[in-house]
């Protein structure tokens, strides 16, 4: 169970990066948050609402289907947060595919999150989908108090006391990081690569160690791995410190630098533009931030993860914790999809030979021919 304690750090990094990070290749328009309707007859399969105001009918559901009903709850307004957008997209897609309905309850703070979960429980959908560590404690509380209501928690899991009706989903980020390393191993001209990472703990070595292993797999002449750690009071939002560290690595001759620091990544991207080294992002597509310097990104495909989790719960095949990676299309890189890559502005698109090599490696990981060790699992 110890490994689960690191999921909160991942979720914090994810939310910061999605909110402050790069441009999405596709901007999702989200309706303005409104109170949940009382006794409406609206025929719709998807609906974005907030918790009903006091005195309103808290059990109002989206009408329009005889299939299952899902409610997706966010800890923050969706806005341009790509992570939260993908969670909503996945919930809606699952509902449409299963002939059902979906609603979104956007929260603004812990108080509204609690009100939204209370309203969702009152509505009694087939599944309530919650996102990130910010809702973990409430997920445990409400799942424990409502054992007949099924909950899914994306990108976090309680380290202990997980109720049987709460199903967690995590990501195998090390698989995507390995693919980025293959790009770096091919593109380096100095044979010096490294990473700027938020914290020196096993959880974040999933990115940095796997990046170097992927590079080694195609370039045996690499010099030893160089990793620096942002640390300090705010490792996830200190772009100035991250930039300083990246500039220091560039001065040592590193020409491929992986950035794993959420909002701190912006500092690394600035350094890349100033010094001309190539860099790599995490979770979402950051390439539009610096299209001549960002090669690709280790993506977390939340929409697919949500659909996988819903399918498992609806079929009765869900386990307390589900891990998604390349095989489940839960993680990836822009280079794995032609349509995604074409609009990405990522530098790897200029290297079709490397794109092909990355795709072959992904197939090897999925088949088991290539094994990417998980530093978090190794740490116990």
Secondary structure, 3 states (H helix, E strand, C coil): CHHHHHHHHHHHHHHHHHHHCCCCCCCCCCCCCCECCCCCCCECCEEEEECCCCCCCCCCCCECCCCCEEEEEECCCCCCCHHHHHHHHHHHHHHHHCCCEEEEEECCCHHHHHHHHHHHHHHCCCEEEEECHHHHHHHHHHHHHCCCCEEEEECECCCCCCCCCEEEEEECHHHHHHHHHHHHHHHCCCCCEEEEECCCCHHHHHHHHHHHHHHHHHCCCCCCCEEEECCCCCCCCCHHHHHHHHHHHHHCCCCEEEEECHHHHHHHHHHHHHHCCEEEEEECCCHHHCCCCEEEEEEECHHHHHHHHHHHHHHCCCCCEEEECCCCCCEECHHHCHHHHHCCCCHHHHCHHHHHHHHHHHHHHHHCCCCCCCHHHHCC
